[in-house]
Amino acid sequence: MPSIVGPIKINSVGGGVINFGDAFYLAPKSSSKTNAGSGALNTGDFINTNNGFSSTNPFDPDVNDQNVAGNA
């Protein structure tokens, strides 16, 4: 089916999948993990973030979160 795509703003693409319109199947070919505090990864034109104390615990007891297998 046809799709209508509205206004789009892409600042940068560092890998990944960008799809406009119809798609039958999209699958990631890589995975990663990022640890950041509150308000650290906000993006946009006008951001006002008021955080008191922010603490991030990067400890992860399970080693594998998202395995990429098959069709690599």
PDB file of N, CA, C and O in Angstrom:
ATOM      1  N   MET A   1       0.833  -1.173   0.000  1.00  0.00           N
ATOM      2  CA  MET A   1       0.000   0.000   0.000  1.00  0.00           C
ATOM      3  C   MET A   1       0.883   1.243   0.000  1.00  0.00           C
ATOM      4  O   MET A   1       1.957   1.231   0.600  1.00  0.00           O
ATOM      5  N   PRO A   2       0.462   2.281  -0.641  1.00  0.00           N
ATOM      6  CA  PRO A   2       1.227   3.517  -0.637  1.00  0.00           C
ATOM      7  C   PRO A   2       1.213   4.146   0.761  1.00  0.00           C
ATOM      8  O   PRO A   2       0.270   3.961   1.530  1.00  0.00           O
ATOM      9  N   SER A   3       2.257   4.877   1.066  1.00  0.00           N
ATOM     10  CA  SER A   3       2.317   5.552   2.355  1.00  0.00           C
ATOM     11  C   SER A   3       2.575   7.033   2.143  1.00  0.00           C
ATOM     12  O   SER A   3       3.144   7.445   1.132  1.00  0.00           O
ATOM     13  N   ILE A   4       2.148   7.817   3.109  1.00  0.00           N
ATOM     14  CA  ILE A   4       2.370   9.253   3.083  1.00  0.00           C
ATOM     15  C   ILE A   4       3.408   9.562   4.154  1.00  0.00           C
ATOM     16  O   ILE A   4       3.207   9.261   5.330  1.00  0.00           O
ATOM     17  N   VAL A   5       4.516  10.162   3.741  1.00  0.00           N
ATOM     18  CA  VAL A   5       5.592  10.492   4.663  1.00  0.00           C
ATOM     19  C   VAL A   5       5.597  11.994   4.862  1.00  0.00           C
ATOM     20  O   VAL A   5       5.641  12.761   3.900  1.00  0.00           O
ATOM     21  N   GLY A   6       5.551  12.411   6.137  1.00  0.00           N
ATOM     22  CA  GLY A   6       5.514  13.833   6.456  1.00  0.00           C
ATOM     23  C   GLY A   6       6.908  14.433   6.518  1.00  0.00           C
ATOM     24  O   GLY A   6       7.850  13.874   5.957  1.00  0.00           O
ATOM     25  N   PRO A   7       7.047  15.565   7.192  1.00  0.00           N
ATOM     26  CA  PRO A   7       8.350  16.216   7.300  1.00  0.00           C
ATOM     27  C   PRO A   7       9.368  15.328   8.010  1.00  0.00           C
ATOM     28  O   PRO A   7       9.043  14.665   8.995  1.00  0.00           O
ATOM     29  N   ILE A   8      10.597  15.318   7.507  1.00  0.00           N
ATOM     30  CA  ILE A   8      11.653  14.460   8.040  1.00  0.00           C
ATOM     31  C   ILE A   8      12.900  15.293   8.253  1.00  0.00           C
ATOM     32  O   ILE A   8      13.260  16.118   7.413  1.00  0.00           O
ATOM     33  N   LYS A   9      13.564  15.073   9.393  1.00  0.00           N
ATOM     34  CA  LYS A   9      14.849  15.721   9.664  1.00  0.00           C
ATOM     35  C   LYS A   9      15.798  14.653  10.178  1.00  0.00           C
ATOM     36  O   LYS A   9      15.593  14.100  11.258  1.00  0.00           O
ATOM     37  N   ILE A  10      16.839  14.362   9.402  1.00  0.00           N
ATOM     38  CA  ILE A  10      17.843  13.383   9.794  1.00  0.00           C
ATOM     39  C   ILE A  10      19.165  14.119   9.936  1.00  0.00           C
ATOM     40  O   ILE A  10      19.699  14.644   8.959  1.00  0.00           O
ATOM     41  N   ASN A  11      19.696  14.157  11.166  1.00  0.00           N
ATOM     42  CA  ASN A  11      20.961  14.848  11.392  1.00  0.00           C
ATOM     43  C   ASN A  11      22.144  13.981  11.000  1.00  0.00           C
ATOM     44  O   ASN A  11      23.082  14.464  10.365  1.00  0.00           O
ATOM     45  N   SER A  12      22.113  12.722  11.365  1.00  0.00           N
ATOM     46  CA  SER A  12      23.202  11.818  11.001  1.00  0.00           C
ATOM     47  C   SER A  12      22.712  10.386  11.108  1.00  0.00           C
ATOM     48  O   SER A  12      21.764  10.086  11.835  1.00  0.00           O
ATOM     49  N   VAL A  13      23.371   9.518  10.375  1.00  0.00           N
ATOM     50  CA  VAL A  13      23.065   8.094  10.406  1.00  0.00           C
ATOM     51  C   VAL A  13      24.379   7.363  10.574  1.00  0.00           C
ATOM     52  O   VAL A  13      25.268   7.467   9.730  1.00  0.00           O
ATOM     53  N   GLY A  14      24.501   6.630  11.651  1.00  0.00           N
ATOM     54  CA  GLY A  14      25.705   5.844  11.886  1.00  0.00           C
ATOM     55  C   GLY A  14      25.378   4.377  11.802  1.00  0.00           C
ATOM     56  O   GLY A  14      25.477   3.666  12.803  1.00  0.00           O
ATOM     57  N   GLY A  15      24.992   3.905  10.641  1.00  0.00           N
ATOM     58  CA  GLY A  15      24.549   2.522  10.495  1.00  0.00           C
ATOM     59  C   GLY A  15      23.060   2.436  10.774  1.00  0.00           C
ATOM     60  O   GLY A  15      22.417   3.448  11.055  1.00  0.00           O
ATOM     61  N   GLY A  16      22.522   1.258  10.699  1.00  0.00           N
ATOM     62  CA  GLY A  16      21.110   1.076  10.985  1.00  0.00           C
ATOM     63  C   GLY A  16      20.273   1.047   9.726  1.00  0.00           C
ATOM     64  O   GLY A  16      20.798   0.979   8.615  1.00  0.00           O
ATOM     65  N   VAL A  17      18.967   1.098   9.912  1.00  0.00           N
ATOM     66  CA  VAL A  17      18.022   0.968   8.810  1.00  0.00           C
ATOM     67  C   VAL A  17      17.112   2.183   8.801  1.00  0.00           C
ATOM     68  O   VAL A  17      16.497   2.511   9.816  1.00  0.00           O
ATOM     69  N   ILE A  18      17.023   2.844   7.672  1.00  0.00           N
ATOM     70  CA  ILE A  18      16.043   3.907   7.476  1.00  0.00           C
ATOM     71  C   ILE A  18      15.129   3.463   6.356  1.00  0.00           C
ATOM     72  O   ILE A  18      15.582   3.147   5.256  1.00  0.00           O
ATOM     73  N   ASN A  19      13.846   3.442   6.639  1.00  0.00           N
ATOM     74  CA  ASN A  19      12.883   2.965   5.653  1.00  0.00           C
ATOM     75  C   ASN A  19      11.823   4.028   5.438  1.00  0.00           C
ATOM     76  O   ASN A  19      11.255   4.551   6.397  1.00  0.00           O
ATOM     77  N   PHE A  20      11.559   4.346   4.189  1.00  0.00           N
ATOM     78  CA  PHE A  20      10.482   5.242   3.813  1.00  0.00           C
ATOM     79  C   PHE A  20       9.520   4.447   2.943  1.00  0.00           C
ATOM     80  O   PHE A  20       9.882   3.982   1.862  1.00  0.00           O
ATOM     81  N   GLY A  21       8.315   4.298   3.418  1.00  0.00           N
ATOM     82  CA  GLY A  21       7.343   3.562   2.618  1.00  0.00           C
ATOM     83  C   GLY A  21       7.133   2.164   3.148  1.00  0.00           C
ATOM     84  O   GLY A  21       7.325   1.889   4.332  1.00  0.00           O
ATOM     85  N   ASP A  22       6.737   1.293   2.253  1.00  0.00           N
ATOM     86  CA  ASP A  22       6.368  -0.065   2.627  1.00  0.00           C
ATOM     87  C   ASP A  22       7.595  -0.957   2.716  1.00  0.00           C
ATOM     88  O   ASP A  22       8.557  -0.792   1.965  1.00  0.00           O
ATOM     89  N   ALA A  23       7.547  -1.890   3.632  1.00  0.00           N
ATOM     90  CA  ALA A  23       8.632  -2.856   3.777  1.00  0.00           C
ATOM     91  C   ALA A  23       8.042  -4.166   4.260  1.00  0.00           C
ATOM     92  O   ALA A  23       7.163  -4.180   5.122  1.00  0.00           O
ATOM     93  N   PHE A  24       8.521  -5.255   3.710  1.00  0.00           N
ATOM     94  CA  PHE A  24       8.056  -6.572   4.131  1.00  0.00           C
ATOM     95  C   PHE A  24       8.814  -7.046   5.353  1.00  0.00           C
ATOM     96  O   PHE A  24       8.224  -7.594   6.284  1.00  0.00           O
ATOM     97  N   TYR A  25      10.144  -6.833   5.353  1.00  0.00           N
ATOM     98  CA  TYR A  25      10.963  -7.380   6.425  1.00  0.00           C
ATOM     99  C   TYR A  25      12.193  -6.507   6.631  1.00  0.00           C
ATOM    100  O   TYR A  25      12.949  -6.272   5.687  1.00  0.00           O
ATOM    101  N   LEU A  26      12.403  -6.024   7.849  1.00  0.00           N
ATOM    102  CA  LEU A  26      13.595  -5.261   8.202  1.00  0.00           C
ATOM    103  C   LEU A  26      14.237  -5.939   9.401  1.00  0.00           C
ATOM    104  O   LEU A  26      13.554  -6.245  10.378  1.00  0.00           O
ATOM    105  N   ALA A  27      15.528  -6.175   9.340  1.00  0.00           N
ATOM    106  CA  ALA A  27      16.221  -6.833  10.432  1.00  0.00           C
ATOM    107  C   ALA A  27      17.574  -6.166  10.670  1.00  0.00           C
ATOM    108  O   ALA A  27      18.291  -5.874   9.713  1.00  0.00           O
ATOM    109  N   PRO A  28      17.933  -5.922  11.932  1.00  0.00           N
ATOM    110  CA  PRO A  28      19.241  -5.329  12.206  1.00  0.00           C
ATOM    111  C   PRO A  28      20.356  -6.343  11.980  1.00  0.00           C
ATOM    112  O   PRO A  28      20.164  -7.544  12.171  1.00  0.00           O
ATOM    113  N   LYS A  29      21.504  -5.856  11.577  1.00  0.00           N
ATOM    114  CA  LYS A  29      22.660  -6.717  11.364  1.00  0.00           C
ATOM    115  C   LYS A  29      23.707  -6.529  12.449  1.00  0.00           C
ATOM    116  O   LYS A  29      24.752  -7.179  12.413  1.00  0.00           O
ATOM    117  N   SER A  30      23.453  -5.660  13.406  1.00  0.00           N
ATOM    118  CA  SER A  30      24.371  -5.469  14.520  1.00  0.00           C
ATOM    119  C   SER A  30      23.572  -5.031  15.738  1.00  0.00           C
ATOM    120  O   SER A  30      22.424  -4.602  15.623  1.00  0.00           O
ATOM    121  N   SER A  31      24.191  -5.144  16.897  1.00  0.00           N
ATOM    122  CA  SER A  31      23.552  -4.679  18.118  1.00  0.00           C
ATOM    123  C   SER A  31      24.619  -4.091  19.030  1.00  0.00           C
ATOM    124  O   SER A  31      25.793  -4.450  18.945  1.00  0.00           O
ATOM    125  N   SER A  32      24.196  -3.185  19.900  1.00  0.00           N
ATOM    126  CA  SER A  32      25.133  -2.553  20.827  1.00  0.00           C
ATOM    127  C   SER A  32      24.370  -2.145  22.080  1.00  0.00           C
ATOM    128  O   SER A  32      23.141  -2.184  22.118  1.00  0.00           O
ATOM    129  N   LYS A  33      25.123  -1.753  23.101  1.00  0.00           N
ATOM    130  CA  LYS A  33      24.528  -1.340  24.363  1.00  0.00           C
ATOM    131  C   LYS A  33      25.158  -0.017  24.784  1.00  0.00           C
ATOM    132  O   LYS A  33      26.372   0.157  24.682  1.00  0.00           O
ATOM    133  N   THR A  34      24.343   0.906  25.251  1.00  0.00           N
ATOM    134  CA  THR A  34      24.817   2.208  25.687  1.00  0.00           C
ATOM    135  C   THR A  34      24.288   2.505  27.076  1.00  0.00           C
ATOM    136  O   THR A  34      23.107   2.297  27.352  1.00  0.00           O
ATOM    137  N   ASN A  35      25.145   2.984  27.943  1.00  0.00           N
ATOM    138  CA  ASN A  35      24.746   3.416  29.277  1.00  0.00           C
ATOM    139  C   ASN A  35      24.881   4.928  29.348  1.00  0.00           C
ATOM    140  O   ASN A  35      25.943   5.479  29.057  1.00  0.00           O
ATOM    141  N   ALA A  36      23.798   5.599  29.737  1.00  0.00           N
ATOM    142  CA  ALA A  36      23.828   7.051  29.843  1.00  0.00           C
ATOM    143  C   ALA A  36      22.882   7.487  30.950  1.00  0.00           C
ATOM    144  O   ALA A  36      21.897   6.806  31.235  1.00  0.00           O
ATOM    145  N   GLY A  37      23.177   8.605  31.566  1.00  0.00           N
ATOM    146  CA  GLY A  37      22.347   9.143  32.636  1.00  0.00           C
ATOM    147  C   GLY A  37      21.098   9.816  32.099  1.00  0.00           C
ATOM    148  O   GLY A  37      20.891   9.903  30.889  1.00  0.00           O
ATOM    149  N   SER A  38      20.276  10.286  33.013  1.00  0.00           N
ATOM    150  CA  SER A  38      19.010  10.898  32.606  1.00  0.00           C
ATOM    151  C   SER A  38      19.263  12.183  31.830  1.00  0.00           C
ATOM    152  O   SER A  38      20.035  13.037  32.264  1.00  0.00           O
ATOM    153  N   GLY A  39      18.621  12.312  30.702  1.00  0.00           N
ATOM    154  CA  GLY A  39      18.759  13.503  29.878  1.00  0.00           C
ATOM    155  C   GLY A  39      20.018  13.545  29.040  1.00  0.00           C
ATOM    156  O   GLY A  39      20.277  14.559  28.393  1.00  0.00           O
ATOM    157  N   ALA A  40      20.816  12.484  29.023  1.00  0.00           N
ATOM    158  CA  ALA A  40      22.089  12.512  28.311  1.00  0.00           C
ATOM    159  C   ALA A  40      21.932  12.323  26.811  1.00  0.00           C
ATOM    160  O   ALA A  40      22.733  12.859  26.045  1.00  0.00           O
ATOM    161  N   LEU A  41      20.952  11.598  26.377  1.00  0.00           N
ATOM    162  CA  LEU A  41      20.810  11.274  24.952  1.00  0.00           C
ATOM    163  C   LEU A  41      19.615  11.968  24.307  1.00  0.00           C
ATOM    164  O   LEU A  41      19.073  11.471  23.320  1.00  0.00           O
ATOM    165  N   ASN A  42      19.203  13.096  24.843  1.00  0.00           N
ATOM    166  CA  ASN A  42      18.107  13.837  24.235  1.00  0.00           C
ATOM    167  C   ASN A  42      18.578  14.489  22.942  1.00  0.00           C
ATOM    168  O   ASN A  42      19.689  15.014  22.874  1.00  0.00           O
ATOM    169  N   THR A  43      17.737  14.454  21.927  1.00  0.00           N
ATOM    170  CA  THR A  43      18.057  15.106  20.665  1.00  0.00           C
ATOM    171  C   THR A  43      16.883  15.983  20.253  1.00  0.00           C
ATOM    172  O   THR A  43      15.732  15.697  20.582  1.00  0.00           O
ATOM    173  N   GLY A  44      17.184  17.031  19.545  1.00  0.00           N
ATOM    174  CA  GLY A  44      16.133  17.921  19.081  1.00  0.00           C
ATOM    175  C   GLY A  44      16.674  19.316  18.889  1.00  0.00           C
ATOM    176  O   GLY A  44      17.858  19.571  19.110  1.00  0.00           O
ATOM    177  N   ASP A  45      15.813  20.210  18.481  1.00  0.00           N
ATOM    178  CA  ASP A  45      16.226  21.581  18.219  1.00  0.00           C
ATOM    179  C   ASP A  45      16.300  22.415  19.502  1.00  0.00           C
ATOM    180  O   ASP A  45      17.265  23.153  19.703  1.00  0.00           O
ATOM    181  N   PHE A  46      15.298  22.303  20.362  1.00  0.00           N
ATOM    182  CA  PHE A  46      15.226  23.107  21.586  1.00  0.00           C
ATOM    183  C   PHE A  46      15.001  22.170  22.760  1.00  0.00           C
ATOM    184  O   PHE A  46      13.898  21.658  22.952  1.00  0.00           O
ATOM    185  N   ILE A  47      16.061  21.943  23.555  1.00  0.00           N
ATOM    186  CA  ILE A  47      15.975  21.011  24.679  1.00  0.00           C
ATOM    187  C   ILE A  47      16.284  21.746  25.968  1.00  0.00           C
ATOM    188  O   ILE A  47      17.278  22.466  26.059  1.00  0.00           O
ATOM    189  N   ASN A  48      15.438  21.566  26.952  1.00  0.00           N
ATOM    190  CA  ASN A  48      15.663  22.106  28.288  1.00  0.00           C
ATOM    191  C   ASN A  48      15.475  20.953  29.257  1.00  0.00           C
ATOM    192  O   ASN A  48      14.347  20.529  29.509  1.00  0.00           O
ATOM    193  N   THR A  49      16.575  20.443  29.804  1.00  0.00           N
ATOM    194  CA  THR A  49      16.526  19.298  30.701  1.00  0.00           C
ATOM    195  C   THR A  49      16.982  19.726  32.084  1.00  0.00           C
ATOM    196  O   THR A  49      18.091  20.237  32.245  1.00  0.00           O
ATOM    197  N   ASN A  50      16.138  19.521  33.078  1.00  0.00           N
ATOM    198  CA  ASN A  50      16.461  19.863  34.458  1.00  0.00           C
ATOM    199  C   ASN A  50      16.533  18.571  35.258  1.00  0.00           C
ATOM    200  O   ASN A  50      15.505  17.980  35.590  1.00  0.00           O
ATOM    201  N   ASN A  51      17.747  18.137  35.566  1.00  0.00           N
ATOM    202  CA  ASN A  51      17.949  16.920  36.342  1.00  0.00           C
ATOM    203  C   ASN A  51      18.656  17.267  37.633  1.00  0.00           C
ATOM    204  O   ASN A  51      19.574  18.088  37.650  1.00  0.00           O
ATOM    205  N   GLY A  52      18.231  16.647  38.704  1.00  0.00           N
ATOM    206  CA  GLY A  52      18.928  16.809  39.975  1.00  0.00           C
ATOM    207  C   GLY A  52      20.159  15.931  39.975  1.00  0.00           C
ATOM    208  O   GLY A  52      21.124  16.213  39.265  1.00  0.00           O
ATOM    209  N   PHE A  53      20.137  14.891  40.747  1.00  0.00           N
ATOM    210  CA  PHE A  53      21.251  13.955  40.817  1.00  0.00           C
ATOM    211  C   PHE A  53      20.974  12.801  39.863  1.00  0.00           C
ATOM    212  O   PHE A  53      19.897  12.206  39.898  1.00  0.00           O
ATOM    213  N   SER A  54      21.945  12.483  39.012  1.00  0.00           N
ATOM    214  CA  SER A  54      21.779  11.408  38.037  1.00  0.00           C
ATOM    215  C   SER A  54      22.901  10.388  38.223  1.00  0.00           C
ATOM    216  O   SER A  54      24.077  10.751  38.252  1.00  0.00           O
ATOM    217  N   SER A  55      22.539   9.128  38.347  1.00  0.00           N
ATOM    218  CA  SER A  55      23.527   8.067  38.515  1.00  0.00           C
ATOM    219  C   SER A  55      23.162   6.921  37.590  1.00  0.00           C
ATOM    220  O   SER A  55      22.003   6.509  37.528  1.00  0.00           O
ATOM    221  N   THR A  56      24.148   6.407  36.872  1.00  0.00           N
ATOM    222  CA  THR A  56      23.925   5.304  35.947  1.00  0.00           C
ATOM    223  C   THR A  56      24.720   4.097  36.404  1.00  0.00           C
ATOM    224  O   THR A  56      25.920   4.200  36.661  1.00  0.00           O
ATOM    225  N   ASN A  57      24.062   2.957  36.508  1.00  0.00           N
ATOM    226  CA  ASN A  57      24.719   1.718  36.907  1.00  0.00           C
ATOM    227  C   ASN A  57      24.974   0.883  35.658  1.00  0.00           C
ATOM    228  O   ASN A  57      24.035   0.295  35.122  1.00  0.00           O
ATOM    229  N   PRO A  58      26.228   0.812  35.171  1.00  0.00           N
ATOM    230  CA  PRO A  58      26.509   0.051  33.948  1.00  0.00           C
ATOM    231  C   PRO A  58      26.683  -1.445  34.192  1.00  0.00           C
ATOM    232  O   PRO A  58      26.992  -2.176  33.251  1.00  0.00           O
ATOM    233  N   PHE A  59      26.495  -1.925  35.416  1.00  0.00           N
ATOM    234  CA  PHE A  59      26.654  -3.346  35.709  1.00  0.00           C
ATOM    235  C   PHE A  59      25.529  -4.135  35.059  1.00  0.00           C
ATOM    236  O   PHE A  59      24.356  -3.801  35.219  1.00  0.00           O
ATOM    237  N   ASP A  60      25.889  -5.181  34.328  1.00  0.00           N
ATOM    238  CA  ASP A  60      24.905  -6.016  33.640  1.00  0.00           C
ATOM    239  C   ASP A  60      25.257  -7.482  33.884  1.00  0.00           C
ATOM    240  O   ASP A  60      26.212  -7.985  33.292  1.00  0.00           O
ATOM    241  N   PRO A  61      24.518  -8.169  34.731  1.00  0.00           N
ATOM    242  CA  PRO A  61      24.875  -9.546  35.058  1.00  0.00           C
ATOM    243  C   PRO A  61      24.710 -10.533  33.903  1.00  0.00           C
ATOM    244  O   PRO A  61      25.472 -11.495  33.815  1.00  0.00           O
ATOM    245  N   ASP A  62      23.744 -10.321  33.023  1.00  0.00           N
ATOM    246  CA  ASP A  62      23.612 -11.213  31.868  1.00  0.00           C
ATOM    247  C   ASP A  62      24.482 -10.676  30.733  1.00  0.00           C
ATOM    248  O   ASP A  62      24.431  -9.491  30.405  1.00  0.00           O
ATOM    249  N   VAL A  63      25.268 -11.548  30.149  1.00  0.00           N
ATOM    250  CA  VAL A  63      26.273 -11.125  29.173  1.00  0.00           C
ATOM    251  C   VAL A  63      25.633 -10.807  27.828  1.00  0.00           C
ATOM    252  O   VAL A  63      25.989  -9.806  27.207  1.00  0.00           O
ATOM    253  N   ASN A  64      24.710 -11.624  27.367  1.00  0.00           N
ATOM    254  CA  ASN A  64      24.118 -11.469  26.040  1.00  0.00           C
ATOM    255  C   ASN A  64      22.711 -10.886  26.168  1.00  0.00           C
ATOM    256  O   ASN A  64      21.845 -11.470  26.819  1.00  0.00           O
ATOM    257  N   ASP A  65      22.495  -9.737  25.545  1.00  0.00           N
ATOM    258  CA  ASP A  65      21.181  -9.123  25.570  1.00  0.00           C
ATOM    259  C   ASP A  65      20.420  -9.347  24.260  1.00  0.00           C
ATOM    260  O   ASP A  65      19.262  -9.764  24.281  1.00  0.00           O
ATOM    261  N   GLN A  66      21.052  -9.079  23.150  1.00  0.00           N
ATOM    262  CA  GLN A  66      20.416  -9.253  21.850  1.00  0.00           C
ATOM    263  C   GLN A  66      21.422  -9.894  20.924  1.00  0.00           C
ATOM    264  O   GLN A  66      22.321  -9.219  20.422  1.00  0.00           O
ATOM    265  N   ASN A  67      21.288 -11.172  20.691  1.00  0.00           N
ATOM    266  CA  ASN A  67      22.208 -11.889  19.823  1.00  0.00           C
ATOM    267  C   ASN A  67      21.810 -11.720  18.369  1.00  0.00           C
ATOM    268  O   ASN A  67      20.632 -11.812  18.022  1.00  0.00           O
ATOM    269  N   VAL A  68      22.790 -11.472  17.528  1.00  0.00           N
ATOM    270  CA  VAL A  68      22.552 -11.372  16.098  1.00  0.00           C
ATOM    271  C   VAL A  68      22.988 -12.694  15.489  1.00  0.00           C
ATOM    272  O   VAL A  68      24.177 -13.010  15.448  1.00  0.00           O
ATOM    273  N   ALA A  69      22.022 -13.455  15.019  1.00  0.00           N
ATOM    274  CA  ALA A  69      22.327 -14.772  14.473  1.00  0.00           C
ATOM    275  C   ALA A  69      21.554 -14.974  13.178  1.00  0.00           C
ATOM    276  O   ALA A  69      20.430 -14.492  13.038  1.00  0.00           O
ATOM    277  N   GLY A  70      22.142 -15.670  12.254  1.00  0.00           N
ATOM    278  CA  GLY A  70      21.480 -15.953  10.990  1.00  0.00           C
ATOM    279  C   GLY A  70      21.507 -14.788  10.030  1.00  0.00           C
ATOM    280  O   GLY A  70      21.342 -13.640  10.442  1.00  0.00           O
ATOM    281  N   ASN A  71      21.710 -15.060   8.774  1.00  0.00           N
ATOM    282  CA  ASN A  71      21.685 -14.062   7.720  1.00  0.00           C
ATOM    283  C   ASN A  71      22.669 -12.921   7.979  1.00  0.00           C
ATOM    284  O   ASN A  71      22.378 -11.762   7.680  1.00  0.00           O
ATOM    285  N   ALA A  72      23.817 -13.251   8.527  1.00  0.00           N
ATOM    286  CA  ALA A  72      24.768 -12.202   8.891  1.00  0.00           C
ATOM    287  C   ALA A  72      25.638 -11.803   7.744  1.00  0.00           C
ATOM    288  O   ALA A  72      26.492 -10.929   7.891  1.00  0.00           O
TER     289      ALA A  72
END
